[in-house]
Amino acid sequence: MKIPMRQCSACRGHFEKRQLLRIVRTPDGDVLLDQRGKVSGRGVYICRSEECLNKAVKTRALSRALEAPVSDETIESIRQAIRESANG
């Protein structure tokens, strides 16, 4: 069986889909963290590391990929999810 692979928008590395976090812009225009990977809309993937998140924010890779601005609240929720995955 083939394993789904996705590219981190920050470091550009290819990883298994389940190893990455998905951020999605819904059809309504909301940008949010998609914990289960099932929300419909335009998605972008990043590694579960604050280093990749910081790089994606600095280079505006998330905003470009989603074609929408990413709020500070969304960035903070992603940061929190990264910390939780590192601890648990």
C-alpha positions in Angstrom: 0.0 0.0 0.0 1.3 3.4 -0.9 1.8 6.0 1.9 0.5 9.5 1.2 3.3 12.0 1.1 3.1 15.8 1.5 5.6 18.7 1.3 6.2 21.0 4.2 5.7 24.6 2.9 8.5 25.9 5.1 11.5 23.5 4.8 10.2 21.9 1.5 10.9 18.4 2.8 8.6 15.5 1.9 7.1 13.5 4.7 4.2 11.1 5.4 1.0 13.1 5.6 0.3 12.0 9.2 3.6 13.5 10.4 2.6 17.0 9.3 0.1 19.6 10.5 -2.5 20.8 8.0 -3.7 24.4 7.9 -6.8 25.0 5.8 -8.7 27.9 4.3 -12.3 26.9 4.3 -14.7 27.8 1.5 -16.0 30.6 3.9 -12.5 32.1 4.0 -11.6 31.1 7.6 -8.1 29.9 8.2 -7.7 27.2 10.8 -5.7 24.2 12.0 -7.1 21.0 10.7 -6.3 18.4 13.4 -7.9 15.5 11.6 -7.1 16.4 8.0 -10.8 16.2 6.9 -11.9 19.8 6.7 -12.8 20.8 3.1 -10.9 23.7 1.6 -7.4 24.7 0.4 -4.8 23.1 2.6 -1.1 23.5 3.3 1.2 21.3 5.4 4.0 22.1 7.8 6.3 20.1 10.0 5.5 19.7 13.6 8.3 22.0 14.6 8.3 25.6 15.8 11.4 26.2 13.5 9.3 25.4 10.4 6.3 27.4 11.7 8.6 30.4 12.3 10.1 30.1 8.9 6.6 29.7 7.2 5.4 32.9 9.1 8.6 34.9 8.3 8.5 34.0 4.6 4.7 34.2 4.4 4.6 30.7 2.9 1.3 29.9 4.7 -0.5 33.0 3.4 0.8 32.5 -0.1 -0.2 28.8 -0.2 -3.6 29.5 1.3 -4.1 32.7 -0.7 -5.4 34.3 2.5 -3.9 36.1 5.5 -3.2 33.9 8.5 -4.2 35.6 11.8 -2.0 35.7 14.9 -4.6 33.6 16.8 -4.3 30.9 14.2 -0.5 31.0 14.3 -0.7 30.7 18.1 -3.1 27.7 17.9 -0.6 26.0 15.5 2.2 26.8 17.9 0.2 25.3 20.8 -0.5 22.1 18.7 3.2 21.7 18.0 4.0 22.0 21.7 1.3 19.5 22.6 2.5 17.0 20.0 6.1 17.3 21.3 4.9 16.7 24.9 2.5 13.9 24.2 
